[in-house]
Amino acid sequence: MNGQTTMGLAAAVRPCRQRLLTSASAAAAKASVIRLFPRCPHPQHHHHGRRLPFLVSAASHTSQSDPSTTPTPTPVTSDPRSAVAGNLPFFDRVLFPGSFPPETPPVEDPAPPADFRPASASPVREETETEREAWRLLRRAVVSYCGEPVGTVAAEDPECTEMLNYDQVFIRDFVPSALAFLMRGETEIVRNFLLHTLQLQSWEKTVDCYSPGQGLMPASFKIRTVPLDENNEAFEEILDPDFGESAIGRVAPVDSGLWWIILLRAYCKITGDYSLQERVDVQTGIKLILSLCLSDGFDMFPTLLVTDGSCMIDRRMGIHGHPLEIQALFYSALRCSREMIVMNEGSKHLLRAINNRLSALSFHIREYYWVDMNKINEIYRYKTEEYSHDATNKFNIYPEQIPSWLVDWIPEKGGYLIGNLQPAHMDFRFFSLGNLWAISSSLTTPTQAEGILSLIEEKWDDLVANMPVKICYPAMEYDEWRIITGSDPKNTPWSYHNGGSWPTLLWQFTLACIKMGRPELARRAIAVAEEKLSADKWPEYYDTRSGRFIGKQSRSYQTWTIAGFLTSKMLLENPELASILTCDEDLELLEGCACCLSKRTRCSRRAAKSDIIG
């Protein structure tokens, strides 16, 4: 997390419709504004959302005090607006107050026949003490807006007095929390989060009189209470977003919009509430994000060009250009968007652009980012300064760029996707998030995906060791660290983003393992983490080459550490739920290869297709 100063309120801040009155004398003020800002309804939400019937078996009981009582789940309707007004989500009741039927008394279910016998419930695994503690901490991190849960703060450390921006709701940080709640059947908090962050997308955002595109999603938001008048007798809640204008370095969060699309698809798939993705405002939000990503520029490559610090690695770490993490999330968001965009006359050109970009991006990553023993040996023998359409060394990579550590580190079996590729530059570092998400989204070929997991297994002591998972390997040291990070005191060698171990990456590792049929690797990593996380107070990250020490500036009770652990456990217990996040290989993309327009015979798409069909 980046430390930051107090965020300035955006000029177009939309206040909460709820009034917080400090005394009875404010009643008149409340009455005078009720037409402009209707009061927030306050339905009862014991678990931050509805519990889905088909997920009740996946959820462990939070209380064992009375095993005879079991809460009755409420099914999610196919169209939220068809429900009675009293049971509608807060966001829809406020935005569409006149479009719902009046409340009606509940209809009692008919009594079952006398000979009816309920089916025996499948046994539910009892939660461990670590899991129960994790759920208590995750619920403690939940924040509400107008009485409705809308997210989880980055960290809830009672021993820390300097909050910086850890008391905010980050889009990327909330994803594992959202998945944990979704898989437990508690969906309302995720729905509220998606819709409220969508509202923030169109807010005014400027840095030194310059405004980025409308589709930019905020990195985070905070709920603030501000006075309505000078007498401080009435207050209102507002959402205060940060689009990067307050963060260290003033970097826009490129990954926020991509994560939002991925989470939207997961929500709709697990709940069956596809009417949400079909709403006009949601469709517009998706298209605004894509318009930023697919806009024309000077770049010759299908990959997204971004600055340093525009993703999870939000400090200067030499990842400017075309970092793998952004490309994997970009590819996944394009796949998700293609499923969710409503097909009509106005969207056919966008869908065509998505397909073209997916085809080009998958080929580019598979062909040019992949390295294994054979590829490194090929690079070692590269000729340089080739000027032709048929050049082997297309990016003019000098063999001397191959780092000495890689020569002895790369195993005979397996490989990985490099961290970055630009003209005359290859970043050979292993970045975990990009490689794992490339597996989950099928950005890699099946053979490459197997190779990445084989490499992780072979290099377990380097990438997992005492705490999963290294954010990148190896760390930059000495002059390289001083030049590239600017002598960043937080990113010292084997700390934080410079080779630190991040437990939140555990859920993405688990997802990749499940997709490739290697759950035993995930169980092994989870066992390592479970042994230490609770005793160490759920830290943000670990330091040292093997991840033995708690990070020197690590916050305790980091929410996405807690949520990542819970999500990993639930995915392993219900591996079929991994499909809400993963994508299968798309054979149509393999057919749409640009290589058929030239004499090129080497094509990773054709190889991938033969792997699948054969």
N, C-alpha and C positions, 0 to 999 in steps of 0.2 A: 504494500500500500504506500502511496505517496503521502507524506505529510503535507498539510496545506493550511492556509489561513482561512478565516471565516468566509464563506462563499457569499458573494453579493447576490441580492435577490434579483431575479430576472424581471425585466420590465413588464412582461406579459404573464406574470405568475397568476395562476388560477387558484383561488382560495378554496379550502374545504367548505362544504355547505353547512357545517356544524358551527354553532356559536358556543364559546366557552365563557360563561358569565361568572364574574367574581362575586356579585352580590345581588340581592333582590332588587336593588335600585336600577339594575341594568335591564329589567324586564321590558321597559318601554323601548329601549334601543333594540332589543331582540324582536319586539313586535313590528318595529318600523322597517326591518330588513328582511322579514320572513319571506316576502314575495320574491325578492332577488335571490336569496340563498335559502332554499328549503332545508329544514333540519334533516340531519342524517338519521335514517332509521337504525335501530340497534337490535338486529336479530341475535338470537343466542347461537354462539359458535363455540362449542366446547373444544373442538380439535382443529380450529382454523379451516373448516371446510366440511363438505359432505363426504360421507364414507361410501365408496362404491361397492355394491354387492359382490362383484367378481374379484375384488381385491381384499375382502375381509379376511380370507384365509391366509393372505400374504402378510397381514399386519399382526404383529405380536401385541399382546395385551399390555397396556401401560400400568395396570394395577391388578394385583393378584388378591386383593382384599376380599372380594366377593365373586368367586368364580361362577356363581349361579346366575348372575345378571350379565346379559350381553346386550350392548346397544344395538338398536335396530337400524340398519343402514337405509339411507334415502337414495333411491336411484336417480341418476342424472337424466333429465328429460332430453329428448333429441333436439328440441328447440327451447332454449331457456325462456323465451318470451311467452311461450304457451303455458308456463306455470302460473299459479296464482300470484298476485302481487306480493303477498306476505312472504312467499318463499323465494322471491327473485333475488339474485345477487344485487348488492348495493349499487354497483356501477350502472346496471341497466335501469334500476328503478329511478335513479337520479336523472340520467340522460334522456330517458323515454317515459316520463311520468304519466302520459295520457294514453299510452299504447297497450296497456295491460288490463285485463278484466278485473273487476272488484274481487275482494277477498271472499271466499266461500268457505263454509264450514267443512271440515274434513269428512270424507266419506269412509265409514268403517268397512273394513274388509269382511266378506262373508265368513261365517264360521266354518272351519274345516269339517269334513264328514267324520262320523263317529269312528270309522275304522281307519282314519288317516294316521299314518306314522311318519314323523319327520325323518329325513335321511340323516344318517349319522355324520356329524361334521368331521372333516379331515383333521387329524391331529396337528396342532400348531406348535412349532418349536418354541420352547421357552427362551426368552431373551436372557442373555448374560448380564451380569451386573454392569459391565462396561457399556453395553448397548442401552440399558435403562438410564444410566448416567448421561449418555450421549443424547438421548431423546429429551431428558429434562433440560439439558443445556441448550439444545436446539430450540425448544419452545421458549426458553427464557430470552433468546435472541430475537424473537418475533416482535416487529413493530407494527402499530396500527395507525391508520389514517381515517378519521371520522368513524372510529369504532370498528373498523374493518381491518383485518390483517393484510398487509401489502408487501411484506418482505422480511428479511432478517438482516441485522446489522453485521458488519464485517467481523467484529470481535466484541465480546462482553466480558472484559477483564476487570474484575472488581478491585484488583490491586494496582491498576494503572490509573494515574491521575491525569495524564496528558493524552486525550483521546485522538488528537489530530483528525484524520478522517475515518477512523475505525468505527465511529458511531453512525456511519452512513450505510445505505443499502446499495451495494454494487451489483450491476447486472451480471457480470461474469461470476462473482462470488455466490450469487443467489442460486445459480443453476443447480449445484448439487443439493442445496436445501430444497429447491422446488421438486427435484426428482424424488427425494426421500418422502416428502409429503404426498406426491402423486402416487407412489407405489404403496403408500399406506392408506390410500383412498381419501386423503384430505386435500381436496382440490381447490377450495375457494380462495385460499391465499395465493395460489398460482394464477388463477384467473384474474384476481384483483391486480396482481403485479403486472401481468401482461397488458392490461388495459390502461392502468395508470402510467406506466412507462411509455405506452403508445401516445398518451396525451402529451407527455413531455417532449416528444419528438419534434413537434411543430413550434416549440417555444423559441423566443428570441435568444440568440447566442452570439456574442461578439467578443473578439479580442483585438484591442487597438483599432476599433472601427471596422474590422473585417468580419464578415459572417460566413461560416461554412454552409454547405448544402442543407436543405431542409430535412433530408433523410437521416441526419446524424442522430444517433441515440446517445443519451448521457452515459458517462462512466458510472455515475452514482446519483443518488438523491438523498435528501435529508428532510425529515418532517419538522417544521418549525411552528411555534406558536407566537403570533404577533398580535399586538393590540389593535383594536378597531378605531379607537379614538385617543385623544390626548389624556383622558381621565383614567385610562387603563382599567376600565370597568368591564369591557367586553373584548374577547379575543377570538381569533380564528386560526385554524390549522392550514398551513400551506406546504406544498411540495417544493423544495428548493433544489434544483438539479445542478450538476456540475458536468459540463461538456468538455472539460479539459482546461477551461479558462482560469481555474483556480489551482490546478494540480502543478506539481513541480515539473518544470519544463514546458508547461502549456501544450501538451500533446493531446490531440483528439483521440478518443478510444475507438479505433477501427473495429475491434472485435465485438463491441457491445451490440451493434445491430445484428451481427451474424449469430451471436448466442441467442438473441431474442427470437430470431426466426427458428432456430433449432429447438428452443424450448416451446414455442407455439405449436410446432408440429407434434412434439412429444405429448403436450397437454391434450391436443385434439385426438390423437391416436389412443391414448389410455382412457380417456373419458367418453369418447364417442361424440363429444360436443362439437361436431364439425360446423355447426351454425356460427360458432365464434370466428373461425377463419374465413367464413363467407361474408361477414359483415363488411359494409362499405369502408368504415374507418380502418379496419384491420387490413383489408385488401390494399387500401391506399398506403398504409404504413409499410407493407412489404414492398410495394412498388417504389416508394421513396428510397428505401434502403438500397434496392437493386439499382436505382438510377444513379446513385453515387458510385456503386461498385462497377457498373458496366459503362460508365461514361467514357467517351473517346478521349484519348490523350496522345502523348508522344511516344509512349512505350511500345516496343516491338514484341513484347512477350504477353501471354495471356494471364500471367500472374499479377497480383495486386502490388503496386508500388507504394510503400508506406515509409514513414519515418521511424527512427528509433523510439522505443518506449510506447508503442501504440497498441500493445496487447497485454497479456499477463506479465511479460517482462516489460515493466513500465518505467524502467530507468535505462540510462545509456549503457548498452551492452554490445554494440556493434552489429545489431540485427537490422539496421536500415536497409532498404532495398526490397527484396522479395522473400521475407522470412517464411519458413515452412509452416509455422503455426497459423499465420494468417491465410496461407493458401489452402490448408486443410479445412479450416473453418469456412472459408469462402466457398470451396467446393461443396461442403456439406450443406451450407445455407442455400446454394443454388439448387441442389437436389431436393431439399425440403420445399423451397419456394415453388418449384415446378409441380409438386404434388398439390400445393394449396391454392395457387392462383386460379381463379375462376376463368374458364375458357370462354371468351367471347370475342367480338370483333375488335374491341379495344386492346385486348391482351395478347393477340396472336403474334404481334411483332416482338413483344417482350419475351414470350415463350420461345420464339425462334432464336432470339439473341442468347437466351439462357442455354439452349441446346448447343449452339455454336461454341459458346464459351466453355461449357462442360467438356466438350469433345477436345478442344484445343488444350485446356488446362490439364486434363488427365494425361494426355500424351506428353506434355511438357514435363510434368512432375515425374512420371514413370520413366521417361527416357533420359532426362538430364539430371535429376536429383538423386537417383538411385546409385549407390556405390556398394560394391562387395569386393572380394579379393581380385576377381578378374577385371572389374572396372578400374580399380586403383592401378593395377598393373598396366592397363591400357592408357590411363592418364599419364603414368610414369614414362611412357614411350611416345607421348604426343609430340608432333611437330607443331611449331608455332608460326604465326604470321601467314596463315593460309588465306588466300583471297580467291574464293570460288564458291559456287552454290553447293558443291559436293564436298566441302571441307569436313574432315572428321572432327577437328578441334574447333567447333563453331564459335565458342565463346573465348577463344584465344587464351586458354588456361595454361599457365607455365608449370611444367612438372615440378619445379622447385617449390611450388605452393603446398605440395603434399607434406603435412607436418610429420616430424620424426616419430611422435607418439603413435600415429595411426599405423605406421608400417608394422609395428609389433602388436598393435591392439586388435586390428581387424581379424576376426576368426576365419578359418577356412570355410566354414559353413555359416550362411546367413549374411545379412547386410542391413543397410538402413538408408533413409533419405537424409541427405545433408541439410544443414540448417539454412543455407542461402545460396543463391546463384546470380551472379551479375557478370558483365563483361570483364574478363581477366581476373575473376575472383570467385572462388568456391569456399564457403565456410564449412569445413569438415566436422564441426562439432555435432554431437548427437543431442538433439532437442526432443525430450520425451513427449511433450504434448502434441507436437506436430506429427511425430511418427505414430503415436497411438490413435490420434483422430483420423489420420490417413487410413489406418486399418479399418476403423469403425465405419467410415463413410465410403469405403471401397475406392478411395483415390489411388491406392496401390493395386497391383495385380494380386491374385491369391497367393502366387508364389512369393512375391515380395513381402506380403503380410506375414507369411510363415517365416520368412527369413528374418524379419524384424524381431519376432518373438524368440526365434532361435538365438539371435545375437544377445537379447536381454538375458536369456537363460544362461548362455555361455559366459556373459560378463556380469553375472549377478552381483559379485562382490564390488563391482564398480558402480553399477546403476541402482542397486537396491541395498545391499549390505545390511546395516543396522536400522535403516528406515527407508521405506519406499516413498517417493521415487525421485531420483536425481532430475532436477529440472533441465540441466544440460551437462554434458561431459565432453572434454575435461574443463576444469576451471582455467581462466586466464590468470597468468602470474607475471611478476616482475615487470619488465618494460611493456609487455603486451597489455597488462592490466592498467598500467599508468597511462598509456597512450589511448587505448580504446575506451576505457571507462572514465578517463579524466581523474584518476586516483580516487574513485568513489569510495568513501569510507564504509558504506553499507554493502557494497559488492566486492569486498575483499575476497581473495581466493578461497574457494570452497565454502562460501557463505552466500545467503540470500539468492539472488538470481545467478550468481557466478559459481555454479556448481553446488548450490545448496540442495538439500533433500526436502521435498514438499509432500506431506501426507495427503493433501487434497487430490493429487494426481492418481491416487489409488483407485478411485472409481473409474477413471478413464482407462487405466491399465486393466481393471476387471472387465470392463465392457469389451475391450479388444480381445482379451483372452476368451471370453464367452463366444464372441463372434467366430473366432478361429478354432473353437473346440478344444481350448487349452485351459479349462477352469482350474486345473491343479496348480498352475503357475500363480493364478490370482489367490487361491487359498493359501499358498505359501507366503505370498507378500502380505496378505491380511493378517496372518498369524504373527508375522514379525511386528506389524504396526500395533496390533491389539495388545501385545505384551508391554508396550511402553507408553502409548498415547495417554491413557487415563492417569497413570502415575506422573507423567510429565506435564499434566494440566493442558492437554490438547494444544500444543504450540503450533505456531504458523509454519515454521520451517526448522530444519536442523542444519548444523554446520559440520565441518571437517570432511575429509575425503570419504570416510565410511559412514557419515551421518550419525556419529556417536553423541555429539553435544547438541543441546538445545540452542537454537540460533541466538547470537549475542544480542540482537535487537528484536527477537521474536516475541510477539504478543501471545499471551496465554488465552485459552478458551477461544481460539480462532474458529469462527462459525463454519467456514468451508472445510476445515480439517475435520470437524465433528460430522458434518453432513456427508463429506466424502467417504468417511468410514462407514456410516450407516447405509449409504447408497450402495457401497461395495458389497456389504453383507446381504442386502435385500436382492441385489442382482444375482448373486450366487444362489440364493435360496429360490428365486423365481427367474431363471435364465430366459424364459420366454418373453419377459418384459424388456429385454435388451432391444427388441425390435422397434421400440418407440424412438430409439436414437440412431440405430444403425441403418445403413443402406446396402442393398445387394448390388452385385455387379450388373451394370446396364449394358446388355448386348447391343442395343441400338447405338449407344455411344461408340462401341467398338466398330460398328459398320460405318459410322460417320467420320472416318479418319481422313485427314488431309493428305496422308501419304499416297492415297490412290490417285491423286492428281499429279504425282511425280513418278520418277523411276525408283524411288526409295523402296527397298525390300525389307530392311530392318524396322520392325514396328512392334512396340510393346503391346499394342491393342490386339493384334493378331495372335501374339503369344498368349496373352491373357485369355482370349476366347478359346484357344485350343486347350488351355488348362482346364477351363470350365466344362467344355463339351466332352473332352477326352476323359 
